[in-house]
């Protein structure tokens, strides 16, 4: 059970970091 929670937490953190990076780099790519 703890493994599933850790995996879901790390996945959410990765998703948040990815969306944040996209939001920061998208304006410059235009």
MITIMI-181366 format. One record per residue: x, y, z of N, C-alpha, C in turn. Coordinates in steps of 0.001 Angstrom, whole numbers, plus 500000, padded with zeros to 6 digits. Layout:
BEGIN
XYZXYZXYZ;...
***
This chain:
BEGIN
500844498800500000500000500000500000500881501254500000;501921501249500820502789502435500886503454502675499532;503795501587498833504441501745497525503502502449496551;502224502063496571501271502691495649501142504177495939;501100504527497221500968505940497587502194506717497123;503372506156497341504604506843496939504642507017495430;504231505986494706504245506071493240503274507147492770;502072507165493322501085508161492896501558509568493265;502202509694494431502697511014494842503798511485493901;504747510623493601505843511009492711505295511312491318;504288510554490878503702510802489561503035512171489534;502330512522490622501674513835490668502716514939490679;503795514725491421504857515732491459505482515905490081;505693514783489377506264514848488033505317515582487092;504016515300487209503032515960486359503029517462486629;503074517847487907503060519271488259504313519959487721;505473519312487873506718519900487372506672520036485856;506128519022485180506058519063483716505141520194483255;503967520320483877503034521381483478503628522750483793;504329522856484918504947524137485273506013524502484248;506843523539483870507885523814482875507259524187481542;506170523522481170505497523841479911504964525265479964;504386525648481089503845526995481219504942528047481138;506148527691481611507242528663481592507896528739480220;507953527618479503508685527605478232507784527888477039;506485527635477152505604527837476002505641529268475476;505549530292476321505571531673475803506831531982475005;507963531395475393509218531686474691509303530919473375;508539529808473266508610529017472040507763529646470943;506868530545471301506074531219470280506969532212469550;
***
